[in-house]
Amino acid sequence: MSALGAGAAGAIDVAEFRFISELVRDRSAIVLEPGKEYLAEARLMPLARREGLSRVGDLVTRLKREKDGPLHRRVVEAMTTNETSFFRDQAPFAALREVVLPALIEKRRQRRRLRIWSAAASTGQEAYSIAMVLAESFARELAGWDVRIIGTDLNAEVLERAREGSYSQLEVNRGLPAAMLVKYFERAGMSWRIGSALRERVEFRELNLAERWPASLELFDVIFMRNVLIYFDIPTKRTILGQVRRTLAPDGVLFLGAAETTLQLDDHFERIKVERAGCYGVRP
Ligand SMILES: C[S@@+](CC[C@H](N)C(=O)[O-])C[C@H]1O[C@@H](n2cnc3c(N)ncnc32)[C@H](O)[C@@H]1O
């Protein structure tokens, strides 16, 4: 019998999985298709154990009994995929350095203000990679400018890590050039902590992309929204791209992940031809 069958001792059953996927979809818009039971089991078993429970099914019973509590939130957080790395995919950061920022800086010489958003920032590597691009290549040009990088995510736990800015040896080995490690990080026991100058450049906040974004959200010149739309259904992707259009400066640039596109979702966007960078602007 399959691990999902009614007889498999301890494993999540169909109704329990349905409960979890509805909860996760309601709170985050993340779609857990049938067949992802193994994922729910693997992600939620540690949480069940921390709660003193021996099965994910018992966690579901508690969730039903407690109605809306912190446990619901922790379940949703546990079901988010937080995979990220410094300078992930490289090409978007090369495009930022070589094409996008030089053009935007030229256009903003009067206002001397830049806003960059790492939406779905996870543990912060993307936002700090952007900060390093600014520090490495534009420090002189941007001296005295009002420059801010905002990182947001649904998951409060990863945001806490992002704010702390401490990374293991394994994490800094993934994508971060050694010269940048030496220049921008300091040793903190077994970890590496991003230096305060760059840490202060980035502000991390909670924001659920699937909800209506706060009216107070600033207008951004660059939005990195990478490797998150893939988890949503088509109507949610459309609603989010509609909100991006209202939050992106008319000449701003949106970066999506390598497996993501605006094609057949939102015709107001057009692809900017920068090799392998997945960047889009809004049609005039
Ligand atoms: C795979 S990570 C991508 C991190 C980074 N952008 C990158 O490309 O390396 C996806 C992130 O999206 C976040 N996420 C998922 N659903 C979300 C939602 N509805 N609103 C905001 N963030 C969400 C997850 O918590 C996770 O940290």
The ligand as an SDF file (V2000), in Angstrom:
LIG
                    3D

 27 29  0  0  0  0  0  0  0  0999 V2000
   12.1930   30.1560   -3.5350 C   0  0  0  0  0  0  0  0  0  0  0  0
   12.1970   31.5750   -2.4900 S   0  0  0  0  0  0  0  0  0  0  0  0
   12.8310   32.7950   -3.6120 C   0  0  0  0  0  0  0  0  0  0  0  0
   13.8720   33.6710   -2.9560 C   0  0  0  0  0  0  0  0  0  0  0  0
   14.5550   34.6640   -3.8990 C   0  0  0  0  0  0  0  0  0  0  0  0
   13.6020   35.5600   -4.5020 N   0  0  0  0  0  0  0  0  0  0  0  0
   15.3470   33.9320   -4.9600 C   0  0  0  0  0  0  0  0  0  0  0  0
   14.9130   33.8960   -6.1150 O   0  0  0  0  0  0  0  0  0  0  0  0
   16.3960   33.3810   -4.6440 O   0  0  0  0  0  0  0  0  0  0  0  0
   10.4450   31.9360   -2.4590 C   0  0  0  0  0  0  0  0  0  0  0  0
   10.0280   32.8330   -1.2880 C   0  0  0  0  0  0  0  0  0  0  0  0
    8.6960   33.2700   -1.5450 O   0  0  0  0  0  0  0  0  0  0  0  0
    8.0450   33.4130   -0.2950 C   0  0  0  0  0  0  0  0  0  0  0  0
    6.5910   33.4140   -0.5150 N   0  0  0  0  0  0  0  0  0  0  0  0
    5.7820   32.3890   -0.8510 C   0  0  0  0  0  0  0  0  0  0  0  0
    4.5170   32.7930   -0.9450 N   0  0  0  0  0  0  0  0  0  0  0  0
    4.5220   34.1220   -0.6790 C   0  0  0  0  0  0  0  0  0  0  0  0
    3.5100   35.1080   -0.6170 C   0  0  0  0  0  0  0  0  0  0  0  0
    2.2230   34.8210   -0.8350 N   0  0  0  0  0  0  0  0  0  0  0  0
    3.8710   36.3720   -0.3210 N   0  0  0  0  0  0  0  0  0  0  0  0
    5.1700   36.6830   -0.0780 C   0  0  0  0  0  0  0  0  0  0  0  0
    6.1670   35.7980   -0.1240 N   0  0  0  0  0  0  0  0  0  0  0  0
    5.8410   34.5260   -0.4150 C   0  0  0  0  0  0  0  0  0  0  0  0
    8.5410   32.2210    0.5000 C   0  0  0  0  0  0  0  0  0  0  0  0
    8.3800   32.4250    1.8870 O   0  0  0  0  0  0  0  0  0  0  0  0
   10.0050   32.1340    0.0500 C   0  0  0  0  0  0  0  0  0  0  0  0
   10.8620   32.7790    0.9640 O   0  0  0  0  0  0  0  0  0  0  0  0
  1  2  1  0
  2  3  1  0
  2 10  1  0
  3  4  1  0
  4  5  1  0
  5  6  1  0
  5  7  1  0
  7  8  2  0
  7  9  1  0
 10 11  1  0
 11 12  1  0
 11 26  1  0
 12 13  1  0
 13 14  1  0
 13 24  1  0
 14 15  1  0
 14 23  1  0
 15 16  2  0
 16 17  1  0
 17 18  1  0
 17 23  2  0
 18 19  1  0
 18 20  2  0
 20 21  1  0
 21 22  2  0
 22 23  1  0
 24 25  1  0
 24 26  1  0
 26 27  1  0
M  CHG  2   2   1   9  -1
M  END
$$$$
